[in-house]
């Protein structure tokens, strides 16, 4: 499994930007597809962005495509989620993990106010 730790969440006004970071365990990170999940209030955890090994392919859920950008730095065992033009409906707790997920950390809370 790849152990992951999320950070970078916070409170932001609608239309603002935020960058989330995901620190992964060393050794096998670069060979694994990775993703970001979001659990909105009253909803189940949803995969919103994924990135294949070596960053060759990225895929986004329709609600975030064009606003969110997933990236990875394999030398540092890090993954990121750049969020722009944030909307109140983006509010939720964000998690990162390999795909399929084998480990869940505490996530990081993102709250977007109107």
JOSUL-V552055 format. One record per run of one state. SS is the DSSP state (A for helix, B for strand, O for the rest). FROM is the first residue (numbers start at 1). TO is the last residue. Records with the same first field share a line. If there is no record, write none. Layout:
SS->FROM-TO + FROM-TO
This chain:
O->1-3 + 8-9 + 14-17 + 25-28 + 32-33 + 40-44 + 52-52 + 56-57 + 61-64 + 66-67 + 74-77 + 84-87 + 91-91 + 99-107 + 114-114
B->4-7 + 10-13 + 18-24 + 34-39 + 45-51 + 58-60 + 65-65 + 68-73 + 78-83 + 92-98 + 108-113
A->29-31 + 53-55 + 88-90
